[in-house]
């Protein structure tokens, strides 16, 4: 299930750097249109949430996931269809909105139901931690693979001798691999046996169960203040190796949690992580060529993301663990998507202003955590 989560997340993150390139080069969309389309994914994540509890109660849990991922994979075919009517900003925006809804539903079912229900109670925190880390790895691996596919396709393109390859032809390879990732994710889930559960009586069609933890809203806002600036950074044009170096930071974060923060004061992880992200942004403002920035970003984001996940788990009451997982996922994924949309809409061609605003948001996230969120969490935690 952890690998299925990695593949599912990669199918979406591969489109983060490549989809805007296709829209601006092949479809001639403006940066504002691209920003709105990329931001539509954030809105789509929330659309199916109120139906999540009803869906997993009335249908087989794994089949809800399978159907959503198959539809997500099928949606990847849209850019392959050479119809001008399908390549309009409104249609592409609705397509991206639907992708957000399908991905959000699949993630909610996977994290709030499938992973939790197949683990012993004393192993569920470890299972959530591991599966979330695999999804976090996709934030590095997905964009890196997408950009490498574009570069490799351009090198191998048969039209290369006559001129540059068309961007839409290069993007089709990315779309195809995204589709394959969706199919492999489905295959992995179908290999697992999930026992049938009798539906509960009186399940409501609309419910916040397995969707959003209302009492965690302040923490949700604090998490979004962290992920929005990261999403803004992902709207900048960077080479594939930059995303690869983020993976180095993620690995360092895993080591830090094991050896540095094992017995450290609770507040230290988030504070250290946000300071590392701030330091990376300051270095970027001074020099875009420094090799230290991307590992620092990965290290800081990995530390902060893990601690916030545990905070959401500890905020949840009995039988709310799944809801806490979905809330964390929404704060993480919607913040990234919203940041990417803002980056293209407001800051296209002005990287210095983007970096400055991103730094301000991270500082605000740090101030909110130190002055409010940490003490609020200690007061309201239930575990």
C-alpha positions as semicolon CSV with decimal commas, in nm:
position;residue;x (nm);y (nm);z (nm)
1;X;0,000;0,000;0,000
2;X;0,293;0,234;0,064
3;X;0,430;0,167;-0,284
4;X;0,081;0,210;-0,427
5;X;0,069;0,549;-0,257
6;X;0,407;0,637;-0,408
7;X;0,294;0,542;-0,760
8;X;-0,039;0,720;-0,725
9;X;0,131;1,038;-0,604
10;X;0,395;1,017;-0,876
11;X;0,124;0,996;-1,143
12;X;0,007;1,340;-1,031
13;X;0,337;1,506;-0,938
14;X;0,489;1,418;-1,277
15;X;0,246;1,672;-1,423
16;X;0,354;1,957;-1,192
17;X;0,649;2,081;-1,402
18;X;0,546;1,930;-1,736
19;X;0,177;2,022;-1,767
20;X;0,244;2,399;-1,753
21;X;0,517;2,358;-2,017
22;X;0,267;2,182;-2,244
23;X;-0,007;2,437;-2,185
24;X;0,217;2,738;-2,249
25;X;0,415;2,594;-2,541
26;X;0,169;2,371;-2,725
27;X;-0,164;2,538;-2,635
28;X;-0,033;2,895;-2,602
29;X;-0,205;2,954;-2,267
30;X;-0,109;3,263;-2,068
31;X;0,060;3,234;-1,730
32;X;-0,261;3,347;-1,560
33;X;-0,463;3,075;-1,733
34;X;-0,200;2,820;-1,632
35;X;-0,213;2,945;-1,273
36;X;-0,592;2,908;-1,255
37;X;-0,579;2,561;-1,408
38;X;-0,305;2,437;-1,174
39;X;-0,484;2,590;-0,876
40;X;-0,809;2,415;-0,974
41;X;-0,650;2,090;-0,853
42;X;-0,656;2,229;-0,497
43;X;-1,030;2,295;-0,520
44;X;-1,096;1,949;-0,663
45;X;-0,930;1,781;-0,364
46;X;-1,212;1,897;-0,135
47;X;-1,509;1,819;-0,361
48;X;-1,563;1,446;-0,289
49;X;-1,469;1,458;0,080
50;X;-1,819;1,471;0,225
51;X;-1,907;1,151;0,035
52;X;-1,601;0,953;0,148
53;X;-1,756;0,794;0,457
54;X;-2,074;0,696;0,270
55;X;-1,876;0,548;-0,020
56;X;-1,657;0,321;0,193
57;X;-1,959;0,206;0,396
58;X;-2,181;0,124;0,101
59;X;-1,917;-0,028;-0,129
60;X;-1,608;-0,242;-0,089
61;X;-1,335;-0,014;0,042
62;X;-1,063;-0,123;-0,197
63;X;-1,293;-0,096;-0,498
64;X;-1,367;0,269;-0,420
65;X;-0,994;0,331;-0,442
66;X;-0,958;0,121;-0,757
67;X;-1,240;0,300;-0,940
68;X;-1,105;0,644;-0,850
69;X;-0,751;0,560;-0,964
70;X;-0,873;0,397;-1,287
71;X;-1,075;0,709;-1,365
72;X;-0,772;0,923;-1,281
73;X;-0,562;0,715;-1,519
74;X;-0,831;0,740;-1,785
75;X;-0,834;1,118;-1,746
76;X;-0,467;1,122;-1,845
77;X;-0,577;1,035;-2,198
78;X;-0,735;1,380;-2,256
79;X;-0,413;1,551;-2,378
80;X;-0,367;1,265;-2,625
81;X;-0,693;1,344;-2,804
82;X;-0,614;1,583;-3,094
83;X;-0,939;1,780;-3,075
84;X;-0,914;2,157;-3,059
85;X;-1,236;2,182;-2,854
86;X;-1,077;1,975;-2,576
87;X;-0,772;2,199;-2,555
88;X;-0,949;2,513;-2,438
89;X;-0,868;2,674;-2,099
90;X;-1,212;2,599;-1,953
91;X;-1,202;2,232;-2,055
92;X;-0,846;2,184;-1,928
93;X;-0,944;2,361;-1,605
94;X;-1,239;2,126;-1,551
95;X;-1,011;1,833;-1,637
96;X;-0,767;1,943;-1,370
97;X;-1,052;1,995;-1,122
98;X;-1,172;1,639;-1,186
99;X;-0,818;1,506;-1,140
100;X;-0,800;1,678;-0,803
101;X;-1,132;1,522;-0,699
102;X;-1,031;1,171;-0,807
103;X;-0,687;1,195;-0,648
104;X;-0,834;1,339;-0,328
105;X;-1,092;1,062;-0,297
106;X;-0,833;0,792;-0,366
107;X;-0,597;0,936;-0,106
108;X;-0,870;0,967;0,156
109;X;-0,977;0,605;0,109
110;X;-0,619;0,480;0,113
111;X;-0,498;0,678;0,415
112;X;-0,816;0,694;0,622
113;X;-0,946;0,342;0,562
114;X;-0,734;0,085;0,379
115;X;-0,405;0,138;0,563
116;X;-0,566;0,175;0,904
117;X;-0,805;-0,120;0,871
118;X;-0,531;-0,364;0,768
119;X;-0,297;-0,286;1,062
120;X;-0,303;-0,383;1,426
121;X;-0,399;-0,092;1,649
122;X;-0,049;-0,057;1,796
123;X;0,106;-0,037;1,446
124;X;-0,125;0,219;1,288
125;X;0,087;0,525;1,364
126;X;0,392;0,356;1,212
127;X;0,186;0,255;0,909
128;X;0,057;0,609;0,859
129;X;0,408;0,745;0,903
130;X;0,559;0,504;0,648
131;X;0,288;0,542;0,385
132;X;0,298;0,922;0,411
133;X;0,675;0,921;0,364
134;X;0,637;0,721;0,043
135;X;0,386;0,979;-0,080
136;X;0,632;1,254;0,018
137;X;0,906;1,088;-0,188
138;X;0,682;1,139;-0,493
139;X;0,720;1,514;-0,448
140;X;1,081;1,466;-0,553
141;X;1,065;1,159;-0,777
142;X;0,754;1,256;-0,976
143;X;0,870;1,594;-1,112
144;X;1,221;1,456;-1,167
145;X;1,091;1,164;-1,374
146;X;0,854;1,393;-1,566
147;X;1,132;1,635;-1,663
148;X;1,372;1,352;-1,750
149;X;1,108;1,198;-1,977
150;X;1,069;1,531;-2,156
151;X;1,445;1,563;-2,203
152;X;1,491;1,201;-2,309
153;X;1,202;1,221;-2,552
154;X;1,352;1,531;-2,713
155;X;1,685;1,357;-2,757
156;X;1,531;1,043;-2,906
157;X;1,257;1,216;-3,105
158;X;1,272;1,120;-3,476
159;X;1,194;1,482;-3,565
160;X;1,511;1,597;-3,394
161;X;1,705;1,599;-3,721
162;X;1,453;1,833;-3,881
163;X;1,402;2,064;-3,584
164;X;1,287;2,071;-3,227
165;X;1,028;1,820;-3,118
166;X;0,679;1,949;-3,060
167;X;0,607;2,000;-2,691
168;X;0,279;1,812;-2,712
169;X;0,456;1,502;-2,846
170;X;0,710;1,521;-2,563
171;X;0,434;1,561;-2,305
172;X;0,252;1,252;-2,431
173;X;0,531;1,035;-2,295
174;X;0,481;1,188;-1,949
175;X;0,108;1,127;-1,972
176;X;0,163;0,766;-2,072
177;X;0,396;0,698;-1,776
178;X;0,147;0,867;-1,542
179;X;-0,120;0,630;-1,672
180;X;0,110;0,332;-1,613
181;X;0,173;0,447;-1,255
182;X;-0,203;0,457;-1,193
183;X;-0,248;0,106;-1,332
184;X;0,040;-0,034;-1,123
185;X;-0,107;0,127;-0,814
186;X;-0,439;-0,047;-0,883
187;X;-0,266;-0,381;-0,937
188;X;-0,088;-0,355;-0,602
189;X;-0,411;-0,281;-0,415
190;X;-0,594;-0,566;-0,590
191;X;-0,322;-0,804;-0,469
192;X;-0,421;-0,733;-0,107
193;X;-0,713;-0,910;0,057
194;X;-0,956;-0,678;0,232
195;X;-1,228;-0,867;0,422
196;X;-1,586;-0,769;0,352
197;X;-1,749;-0,545;0,613
198;X;-2,123;-0,520;0,664
199;X;-2,235;-0,159;0,607
200;X;-2,334;0,030;0,920
201;X;-2,692;0,142;0,962
202;X;-2,788;0,506;0,931
203;X;-2,479;0,620;0,737
204;X;-2,537;0,972;0,609
205;X;-2,467;1,070;0,250
206;X;-2,286;1,386;0,361
207;X;-2,041;1,359;0,649
208;X;-1,713;1,506;0,773
209;X;-1,609;1,159;0,891
210;X;-1,291;1,045;0,707
211;X;-1,282;1,391;0,547
212;X;-1,199;1,685;0,774
213;X;-1,108;1,712;1,142
214;X;-1,281;2,034;1,245
215;X;-1,096;2,064;1,577
216;X;-0,767;2,057;1,382
217;X;-0,846;2,364;1,171
218;X;-0,576;2,591;1,329
219;X;-0,314;2,324;1,262
220;X;-0,452;2,285;0,909
221;X;-0,397;2,658;0,845
222;X;-0,047;2,643;0,988
223;X;0,037;2,349;0,761
224;X;-0,092;2,536;0,456
225;X;0,132;2,832;0,544
226;X;0,421;2,589;0,505
227;X;0,312;2,409;0,187
228;X;0,190;2,711;-0,013
229;X;0,541;2,864;-0,039
230;X;0,682;2,522;-0,132
231;X;0,424;2,503;-0,410
232;X;0,524;2,852;-0,524
233;X;0,885;2,733;-0,554
234;X;0,768;2,440;-0,768
235;X;0,633;2,687;-1,024
236;X;0,989;2,805;-1,095
237;X;1,166;2,647;-1,395
238;X;1,437;2,421;-1,252
239;X;1,634;2,124;-1,394
240;X;1,548;1,766;-1,303
241;X;1,853;1,728;-1,079
242;X;1,714;1,995;-0,845
243;X;1,422;1,766;-0,761
244;X;1,668;1,482;-0,719
245;X;1,856;1,683;-0,456
246;X;1,530;1,733;-0,267
247;X;1,531;1,354;-0,223
248;X;1,871;1,386;-0,056
249;X;1,712;1,627;0,191
250;X;1,427;1,382;0,256
251;X;1,678;1,108;0,337
252;X;1,860;1,342;0,574
253;X;1,527;1,421;0,741
254;X;1,469;1,051;0,805
255;X;1,813;1,024;0,966
256;X;1,754;1,339;1,170
257;X;1,430;1,201;1,311
258;X;1,606;0,880;1,407
259;X;1,919;1,024;1,563
260;X;1,885;1,401;1,621
261;X;1,526;1,454;1,735
262;X;1,467;1,119;1,903
263;X;1,478;1,268;2,255
264;X;1,455;1,637;2,162
265;X;1,201;1,887;2,294
266;X;0,868;1,860;2,108
267;X;0,876;2,213;1,966
268;X;1,226;2,176;1,822
269;X;1,135;1,975;1,511
270;X;0,892;2,222;1,354
271;X;1,103;2,523;1,454
272;X;1,420;2,365;1,310
273;X;1,243;2,257;0,991
274;X;1,095;2,601;0,925
275;X;1,429;2,767;0,997
276;X;1,596;2,536;0,743
277;X;1,333;2,624;0,480
278;X;1,381;2,994;0,559
279;X;1,757;2,958;0,525
280;X;1,715;2,790;0,186
281;X;1,494;3,077;0,067
282;X;1,746;3,337;0,187
283;X;2,021;3,156;-0,004
284;X;1,800;3,145;-0,313
285;X;1,742;3,519;-0,286
286;X;2,117;3,574;-0,275
287;X;2,213;3,319;-0,541
288;X;2,003;3,085;-0,755
289;X;2,315;2,874;-0,824
290;X;2,382;2,744;-0,473
291;X;2,368;2,361;-0,452
292;X;2,266;2,379;-0,084
293;X;1,913;2,509;-0,132
294;X;1,726;2,200;-0,253
295;X;1,868;1,959;0,010
296;X;1,789;2,220;0,278
297;X;1,432;2,248;0,148
298;X;1,390;1,870;0,147
299;X;1,539;1,839;0,495
300;X;1,320;2,113;0,641
301;X;1,002;1,998;0,466
302;X;1,057;1,636;0,567
303;X;1,102;1,727;0,933
304;X;0,802;1,960;0,943
305;X;0,573;1,727;0,748
306;X;0,637;1,430;0,975
307;X;0,578;1,625;1,294
308;X;0,255;1,782;1,165
309;X;0,127;1,437;1,068
310;X;0,181;1,314;1,425
311;X;0,015;1,629;1,561
312;X;-0,299;1,555;1,359
313;X;-0,303;1,195;1,484
314;X;-0,273;1,308;1,846
315;X;-0,552;1,563;1,800
316;X;-0,801;1,299;1,691
317;X;-1,045;1,136;1,929
318;X;-1,153;0,772;1,926
319;X;-1,230;0,651;1,571
320;X;-1,107;0,980;1,420
321;X;-0,763;0,864;1,312
322;X;-0,875;0,829;0,951
323;X;-1,027;1,176;0,955
324;X;-0,700;1,319;1,088
325;X;-0,507;1,152;0,803
326;X;-0,739;1,301;0,541
327;X;-0,710;1,645;0,700
328;X;-0,332;1,630;0,689
329;X;-0,342;1,514;0,327
330;X;-0,573;1,802;0,233
331;X;-0,353;2,060;0,403
332;X;-0,044;1,920;0,235
333;X;-0,173;1,862;-0,119
334;X;-0,403;2,166;-0,145
335;X;-0,128;2,395;-0,013
336;X;0,113;2,270;-0,276
337;X;-0,143;2,301;-0,558
338;X;-0,254;2,646;-0,445
339;X;0,109;2,760;-0,425
340;X;0,180;2,635;-0,777
341;X;-0,127;2,820;-0,906
342;X;-0,027;3,142;-0,728
343;X;0,326;3,110;-0,862
344;X;0,212;3,105;-1,223
345;X;-0,073;3,354;-1,181
346;X;0,102;3,631;-0,987
347;X;0,477;3,575;-1,010
348;X;0,550;3,447;-1,362
349;X;0,881;3,601;-1,471
350;X;0,947;3,759;-1,129
351;X;1,134;3,500;-0,928
352;X;1,276;3,748;-0,678
353;X;0,929;3,865;-0,574
354;X;0,811;3,504;-0,555
355;X;1,101;3,409;-0,329
356;X;1,040;3,712;-0,109
357;X;0,670;3,634;-0,064
358;X;0,752;3,266;-0,001
359;X;1,000;3,368;0,271
360;X;0,741;3,595;0,433
361;X;0,487;3,309;0,439
362;X;0,737;3,068;0,598
363;X;0,825;3,327;0,863
364;X;0,452;3,372;0,930
365;X;0,416;2,995;0,962
366;X;0,702;2,990;1,213
367;X;0,554;3,279;1,411
368;X;0,210;3,118;1,415
369;X;0,353;2,790;1,537
370;X;0,570;2,939;1,812
371;X;0,318;3,196;1,937
372;X;-0,003;2,997;1,899
373;X;-0,016;2,651;1,738
374;X;0,224;2,465;1,966
375;X;0,054;2,564;2,290
376;X;-0,288;2,520;2,128
377;X;-0,190;2,164;2,032
378;X;-0,071;2,080;2,384
379;X;-0,404;2,203;2,520
380;X;-0,626;2,016;2,274
381;X;-0,442;1,690;2,204
382;X;-0,627;1,369;2,291
383;X;-0,344;1,113;2,279
